[in-house]
Amino acid sequence: MDLEALFSICNAAVVPGWLLLAFAPRWRWTQRATTATAAALALVYLIQIVPTFGQGAGGFGSLQGTAQLFARPQVLLVGWIHYLVFDLFTGSWEVRDAARLGIPHWTVVPCLALTLLFGPIGLLAYLVLRAALRRRLDIDEAAAVETPAPPREAPSPRSR
């Protein structure tokens, strides 16, 4: 398969997962679908990286070496698949973590968009949101625990 077609297929493969994360986060198949997509793309990554590993010029020791390495289309495709897999996995974790912590999903959706478009910025936005809301949630929970419930009135003899 030519690299351009594989690039298009991989890009299209992640779209359903991102849509599910944004619009159907609690559907029982959402996490399974995103995990399966990430795993399938990881397999494509493996198949594509094996024949290129250690061949050609460049490396990760310098910016120039990295540019030289990614000048090869197959290595560039492998790098792109790397981003697709880890961004989708990160978005999936954000949704799971937010649900576990009781963070409203509508507040996570902008973080998902940022994670899809700008990876680390989306993760940072989610972590900031998480810290801010957890602090607020912790304060709300602490206030609820510290505020004693009003005493119940004893039942009147007539209500027995």
C-alpha positions in Angstrom: 0.0 0.0 0.0 1.3 3.4 -0.8 2.2 5.7 2.1 -0.3 8.4 1.2 -3.2 6.0 1.2 -2.0 4.6 4.6 -1.8 8.1 6.0 -5.4 8.8 4.9 -6.7 5.5 6.4 -4.9 6.1 9.7 -6.3 9.7 9.9 -9.8 8.5 9.2 -9.5 5.6 11.6 -9.3 7.9 14.7 -12.2 10.1 13.8 -15.0 7.8 15.1 -13.1 7.4 18.4 -12.8 11.1 18.9 -16.5 11.6 18.1 -17.4 8.9 20.6 -15.3 10.4 23.3 -16.9 13.8 22.7 -20.5 12.8 22.2 -21.0 9.3 23.7 -18.4 9.2 26.6 -20.5 6.8 28.8 -21.6 4.4 26.0 -20.2 1.0 26.9 -18.5 0.6 23.5 -16.7 4.0 23.5 -13.7 2.9 25.5 -13.5 -0.4 23.7 -13.6 1.3 20.3 -10.9 3.8 21.2 -8.7 1.2 22.7 -9.2 -1.1 19.7 -8.4 1.7 17.3 -5.3 2.7 19.2 -4.2 -1.0 19.3 -4.8 -1.4 15.5 -2.8 1.7 14.8 0.0 0.6 17.1 0.1 -2.6 15.0 0.4 -0.5 11.8 3.1 1.5 13.5 5.0 -1.7 14.3 4.7 -3.0 10.8 5.9 0.3 9.4 8.8 0.9 11.8 10.4 -2.5 11.6 11.7 -2.2 8.0 12.9 1.4 8.6 14.5 1.1 12.1 18.2 1.9 12.1 18.3 2.6 8.3 19.0 5.9 6.7 20.5 9.2 8.0 19.5 11.1 11.0 18.6 10.3 14.6 17.2 11.9 17.8 20.6 13.3 19.0 20.0 16.7 17.6 17.3 18.8 16.0 19.2 18.6 12.6 19.4 14.8 13.0 15.7 14.5 13.8 14.9 16.7 10.8 17.0 14.5 8.6 15.4 11.3 10.0 11.8 12.6 9.4 12.7 13.8 5.9 12.0 10.2 4.8 8.3 9.8 4.1 8.0 6.3 5.8 9.6 7.6 9.0 7.4 10.7 8.9 4.3 8.4 8.5 5.5 6.3 11.5 5.9 9.5 13.5 2.4 10.7 12.6 0.9 7.3 13.6 2.7 7.7 16.9 0.9 11.0 17.5 -2.5 9.6 16.4 -2.2 6.7 18.8 -1.0 8.6 21.8 -3.3 11.5 21.4 -6.3 9.2 21.1 -5.1 7.2 24.1 -4.7 10.5 26.1 -8.2 11.7 25.1 -9.6 8.3 26.2 -7.8 8.6 29.5 -9.1 12.1 30.0 -12.7 11.0 29.6 -12.3 8.0 31.9 -10.5 10.0 34.6 -13.1 12.8 34.5 -15.9 10.3 34.8 -14.2 8.7 37.8 -13.7 12.0 39.5 -17.2 13.3 38.7 -15.9 16.1 36.4 -18.8 17.3 34.1 -18.2 16.0 30.6 -19.0 19.3 29.0 -16.0 20.8 30.7 -13.7 18.1 29.2 -14.9 18.4 25.6 -12.7 21.5 24.9 -9.7 19.6 26.4 -10.5 16.8 24.0 -10.5 19.2 21.0 -7.2 20.6 22.1 -5.7 17.1 22.7 -6.8 16.1 19.2 -5.3 19.2 17.6 -2.4 20.1 19.8 -1.7 16.9 22.0 0.3 18.2 24.9 -1.7 21.5 25.2 -4.9 19.5 25.5 -3.4 17.3 28.2 -2.2 20.4 30.0 -5.7 22.0 29.7 -7.3 18.8 31.1 -4.8 18.6 34.0 -5.4 22.3 34.9 -9.2 21.7 34.7 -8.9 18.6 36.8 -6.8 20.4 39.5 -9.2 23.3 39.6 -12.4 21.2 39.7 -11.0 18.7 42.1 -10.0 21.5 44.5 -13.5 22.9 44.2 -15.0 19.4 44.6 -12.8 18.7 47.6 -13.8 22.0 49.2 -17.5 21.3 48.5 -17.2 17.8 50.0 -15.2 19.0 53.0 -17.8 21.6 53.7 -20.6 19.0 53.4 -18.8 16.8 55.9 -18.0 19.6 58.3 -21.5 21.0 58.3 -23.6 18.8 60.6 -27.0 17.9 59.5 -29.8 19.5 61.4 -31.1 17.3 64.2 -34.2 15.3 63.4 -37.2 15.8 65.4 -38.4 12.9 67.5 -41.6 11.4 66.2 -44.6 12.6 68.1 -46.6 10.0 69.9 -49.5 10.6 67.5 -47.4 9.6 64.5 -46.6 6.2 65.9 
